[in-house]
Amino acid sequence: MTEPHPPPPCLWQLPDPSLARPGQEIVGLGADCEPGTMLAGYRLGLFAMEVAPDVLAWYSPDPRGIIDDLHVSRSLQRSMRRFRVTFDRAFGAVVAACADPARDGAWITDEMSGSYEVLHELGWAHSVEVWDGRALVGGLFGVTIGGFFAGESMYHHRTDASKVALAAMYQRVGAGQAERLFDVQWLTAHLATMGAVEIPRPEYLGRLRVALALPSPAMPS
């Protein structure tokens, strides 16, 4: 497998989430969303979202949502047989659908989309696409570093399509194996039905350090 290529390094000193107060989510403001900055954030246990025009907030939720044991219901098994799944075939289309400003809670700016596209070209960011015939009906994208996967966003235009995408990515990156970490940021009712749980920030940061040192999974070239 070809290893990802490093982008230009981060020029900022990002905040240390281990120093944040218990329950504090936003641990810093500023910097930029250049690819190297984004990767540096993930390695520290941070992710960025724009909270005002041109103002980035760096989040470290406490507790943190993760999936260790994926739950696949019988209905989801049927959906997984119904849809066709691909990886990294339509990364830009998946990000664009996730960034649709008409969606509730849309947070992906044009600058972030561009950064994720560069990370994809360098081998760090990956997508899973869910197809119904020739129609792209759902997907998910995120960033992989070693044994760590950061799920950033997913969407669906057909029932269960986003769940199929999540299950496919979980299996592809080897989540559920010892010491690997599948990060979903926050626990939602939707994710809880698939086995997502919350863990305290100190536990998350300890597991992150271990996962980052593992070999990267075999992703499509």
C-alpha positions as a Python dict, from the first residue, in 0.01 Angstrom:
ca = {
    (1, 'M'): (0, 0, 0),
    (2, 'T'): (124, 348, -85),
    (3, 'E'): (167, 562, 225),
    (4, 'P'): (-3, 903, 230),
    (5, 'H'): (211, 1202, 132),
    (6, 'P'): (263, 1472, 396),
    (7, 'P'): (129, 1821, 321),
    (8, 'P'): (323, 2133, 419),
    (9, 'P'): (347, 2137, 800),
    (10, 'C'): (118, 2327, 1033),
    (11, 'L'): (244, 2677, 1110),
    (12, 'W'): (41, 2716, 1429),
    (13, 'Q'): (66, 2597, 1786),
    (14, 'L'): (-269, 2428, 1835),
    (15, 'P'): (-422, 2392, 2182),
    (16, 'D'): (-361, 2087, 2400),
    (17, 'P'): (-703, 1935, 2476),
    (18, 'S'): (-566, 1756, 2782),
    (19, 'L'): (-549, 2098, 2949),
    (20, 'A'): (-916, 2179, 2888),
    (21, 'R'): (-1173, 2176, 3165),
    (22, 'P'): (-1391, 1862, 3191),
    (23, 'G'): (-1688, 1903, 2958),
    (24, 'Q'): (-1531, 2193, 2767),
    (25, 'E'): (-1575, 2138, 2392),
    (26, 'I'): (-1417, 2441, 2222),
    (27, 'V'): (-1054, 2452, 2330),
    (28, 'G'): (-918, 2714, 2090),
    (29, 'L'): (-1001, 2969, 1820),
    (30, 'G'): (-809, 3073, 1511),
    (31, 'A'): (-540, 2921, 1289),
    (32, 'D'): (-649, 2797, 945),
    (33, 'C'): (-787, 2489, 772),
    (34, 'E'): (-484, 2415, 557),
    (35, 'P'): (-429, 2039, 511),
    (36, 'G'): (-125, 2034, 739),
    (37, 'T'): (-315, 2220, 1010),
    (38, 'M'): (-610, 1984, 987),
    (39, 'L'): (-383, 1679, 1021),
    (40, 'A'): (-202, 1834, 1317),
    (41, 'G'): (-540, 1888, 1482),
    (42, 'Y'): (-650, 1528, 1433),
    (43, 'R'): (-324, 1403, 1582),
    (44, 'L'): (-391, 1611, 1893),
    (45, 'G'): (-752, 1497, 1922),
    (46, 'L'): (-902, 1812, 1770),
    (47, 'F'): (-1123, 1895, 1474),
    (48, 'A'): (-1215, 2232, 1329),
    (49, 'M'): (-1549, 2396, 1252),
    (50, 'E'): (-1623, 2753, 1150),
    (51, 'V'): (-1824, 2933, 1418),
    (52, 'A'): (-1827, 3276, 1250),
    (53, 'P'): (-1709, 3404, 912),
    (54, 'D'): (-1336, 3325, 889),
    (55, 'V'): (-1323, 3213, 1254),
    (56, 'L'): (-1232, 2852, 1323),
    (57, 'A'): (-1310, 2680, 1650),
    (58, 'W'): (-1110, 2374, 1755),
    (59, 'Y'): (-1328, 2114, 1921),
    (60, 'S'): (-1244, 1835, 2162),
    (61, 'P'): (-1579, 1699, 2286),
    (62, 'D'): (-1588, 1557, 2636),
    (63, 'P'): (-1722, 1291, 2634),
    (64, 'R'): (-1629, 1179, 2282),
    (65, 'G'): (-1835, 961, 2049),
    (66, 'I'): (-1668, 647, 1913),
    (67, 'I'): (-1770, 310, 1773),
    (68, 'D'): (-1593, 1, 1906),
    (69, 'D'): (-1858, -258, 1831),
    (70, 'L'): (-2070, -190, 1524),
    (71, 'H'): (-2431, -306, 1549),
    (72, 'V'): (-2578, -420, 1217),
    (73, 'S'): (-2952, -488, 1233),
    (74, 'R'): (-3129, -731, 1006),
    (75, 'S'): (-3288, -445, 815),
    (76, 'L'): (-2947, -287, 764),
    (77, 'Q'): (-2811, -620, 642),
    (78, 'R'): (-3084, -622, 378),
    (79, 'S'): (-2997, -265, 278),
    (80, 'M'): (-2629, -359, 251),
    (81, 'R'): (-2724, -626, 0),
    (82, 'R'): (-2951, -389, -189),
    (83, 'F'): (-2704, -105, -249),
    (84, 'R'): (-2370, -104, -429),
    (85, 'V'): (-2073, 38, -237),
    (86, 'T'): (-1751, 191, -368),
    (87, 'F'): (-1456, 367, -207),
    (88, 'D'): (-1286, 687, -323),
    (89, 'R'): (-1471, 686, -656),
    (90, 'A'): (-1664, 1010, -601),
    (91, 'F'): (-1492, 1187, -311),
    (92, 'G'): (-1578, 1538, -432),
    (93, 'A'): (-1944, 1451, -483),
    (94, 'V'): (-1972, 1306, -132),
    (95, 'V'): (-1812, 1614, 27),
    (96, 'A'): (-2034, 1844, -180),
    (97, 'A'): (-2347, 1657, -67),
    (98, 'C'): (-2235, 1670, 296),
    (99, 'A'): (-2160, 2043, 260),
    (100, 'D'): (-2499, 2129, 106),
    (101, 'P'): (-2599, 2452, 284),
    (102, 'A'): (-2964, 2342, 273),
    (103, 'R'): (-2885, 2067, 526),
    (104, 'D'): (-2952, 2127, 893),
    (105, 'G'): (-2628, 2202, 1074),
    (106, 'A'): (-2423, 2244, 756),
    (107, 'W'): (-2069, 2341, 859),
    (108, 'I'): (-1834, 2253, 572),
    (109, 'T'): (-1710, 2573, 408),
    (110, 'D'): (-1558, 2604, 62),
    (111, 'E'): (-1215, 2635, 223),
    (112, 'M'): (-1266, 2316, 421),
    (113, 'S'): (-1391, 2132, 114),
    (114, 'G'): (-1074, 2236, -68),
    (115, 'S'): (-859, 2120, 221),
    (116, 'Y'): (-1028, 1781, 234),
    (117, 'E'): (-984, 1747, -142),
    (118, 'V'): (-608, 1801, -103),
    (119, 'L'): (-597, 1551, 184),
    (120, 'H'): (-778, 1305, -41),
    (121, 'E'): (-529, 1359, -323),
    (122, 'L'): (-244, 1303, -75),
    (123, 'G'): (-399, 979, 55),
    (124, 'W'): (-529, 1089, 396),
    (125, 'A'): (-900, 1155, 334),
    (126, 'H'): (-1131, 885, 202),
    (127, 'S'): (-1492, 844, 101),
    (128, 'V'): (-1738, 561, 71),
    (129, 'E'): (-2015, 594, -186),
    (130, 'V'): (-2352, 418, -181),
    (131, 'W'): (-2525, 366, -515),
    (132, 'D'): (-2876, 267, -616),
    (133, 'G'): (-2821, 171, -976),
    (134, 'R'): (-2631, 464, -1124),
    (135, 'A'): (-2758, 712, -866),
    (136, 'L'): (-2532, 821, -582),
    (137, 'V'): (-2773, 804, -287),
    (138, 'G'): (-2547, 830, 17),
    (139, 'G'): (-2194, 850, 143),
    (140, 'L'): (-1948, 930, 415),
    (141, 'F'): (-1601, 1082, 427),
    (142, 'G'): (-1329, 1115, 684),
    (143, 'V'): (-957, 1112, 755),
    (144, 'T'): (-736, 812, 832),
    (145, 'I'): (-406, 836, 1021),
    (146, 'G'): (-254, 500, 1111),
    (147, 'G'): (-517, 305, 1303),
    (148, 'F'): (-732, 615, 1361),
    (149, 'F'): (-1032, 711, 1147),
    (150, 'A'): (-1211, 1044, 1197),
    (151, 'G'): (-1558, 1030, 1048),
    (152, 'E'): (-1640, 1384, 940),
    (153, 'S'): (-1981, 1379, 775),
    (154, 'M'): (-2231, 1155, 600),
    (155, 'Y'): (-2557, 1194, 412),
    (156, 'H'): (-2833, 992, 250),
    (157, 'H'): (-3094, 1031, -21),
    (158, 'R'): (-3238, 681, 36),
    (159, 'T'): (-3337, 509, 360),
    (160, 'D'): (-3037, 346, 531),
    (161, 'A'): (-2785, 471, 271),
    (162, 'S'): (-2578, 661, 529),
    (163, 'K'): (-2586, 362, 764),
    (164, 'V'): (-2460, 142, 481),
    (165, 'A'): (-2180, 391, 420),
    (166, 'L'): (-2083, 393, 787),
    (167, 'A'): (-2082, 14, 810),
    (168, 'A'): (-1873, -16, 494),
    (169, 'M'): (-1613, 232, 614),
    (170, 'Y'): (-1601, 72, 959),
    (171, 'Q'): (-1519, -261, 799),
    (172, 'R'): (-1271, -114, 550),
    (173, 'V'): (-1055, 67, 807),
    (174, 'G'): (-1046, -236, 1037),
    (175, 'A'): (-1238, -70, 1318),
    (176, 'G'): (-1328, -307, 1598),
    (177, 'Q'): (-980, -460, 1589),
    (178, 'A'): (-761, -418, 1893),
    (179, 'E'): (-633, -63, 1951),
    (180, 'R'): (-791, 90, 1638),
    (181, 'L'): (-1012, 395, 1692),
    (182, 'F'): (-1323, 492, 1494),
    (183, 'D'): (-1414, 848, 1594),
    (184, 'V'): (-1764, 989, 1533),
    (185, 'Q'): (-1709, 1306, 1740),
    (186, 'W'): (-2051, 1329, 1910),
    (187, 'L'): (-2300, 1062, 2008),
    (188, 'T'): (-2636, 1097, 1833),
    (189, 'A'): (-2948, 881, 1850),
    (190, 'H'): (-2880, 776, 1488),
    (191, 'L'): (-2525, 664, 1572),
    (192, 'A'): (-2629, 502, 1899),
    (193, 'T'): (-2847, 255, 1707),
    (194, 'M'): (-2525, 139, 1536),
    (195, 'G'): (-2330, 92, 1856),
    (196, 'A'): (-2173, 433, 1913),
    (197, 'V'): (-2085, 511, 2274),
    (198, 'E'): (-1923, 796, 2467),
    (199, 'I'): (-1589, 785, 2646),
    (200, 'P'): (-1420, 1051, 2862),
    (201, 'R'): (-1168, 1279, 2693),
    (202, 'P'): (-864, 1143, 2885),
    (203, 'E'): (-950, 790, 2773),
    (204, 'Y'): (-1002, 909, 2416),
    (205, 'L'): (-667, 1088, 2404),
    (206, 'G'): (-487, 782, 2541),
    (207, 'R'): (-648, 557, 2283),
    (208, 'L'): (-573, 808, 2009),
    (209, 'R'): (-199, 799, 2085),
    (210, 'V'): (-199, 421, 2055),
    (211, 'A'): (-406, 418, 1734),
    (212, 'L'): (-189, 676, 1558),
    (213, 'A'): (113, 446, 1591),
    (214, 'L'): (-58, 155, 1413),
    (215, 'P'): (-20, 75, 1041),
    (216, 'S'): (-267, 240, 807),
    (217, 'P'): (-547, 20, 668),
    (218, 'A'): (-546, -90, 307),
    (219, 'M'): (-752, 176, 133),
    (220, 'P'): (-819, 186, -243),
    (221, 'S'): (-544, 342, -454),
}
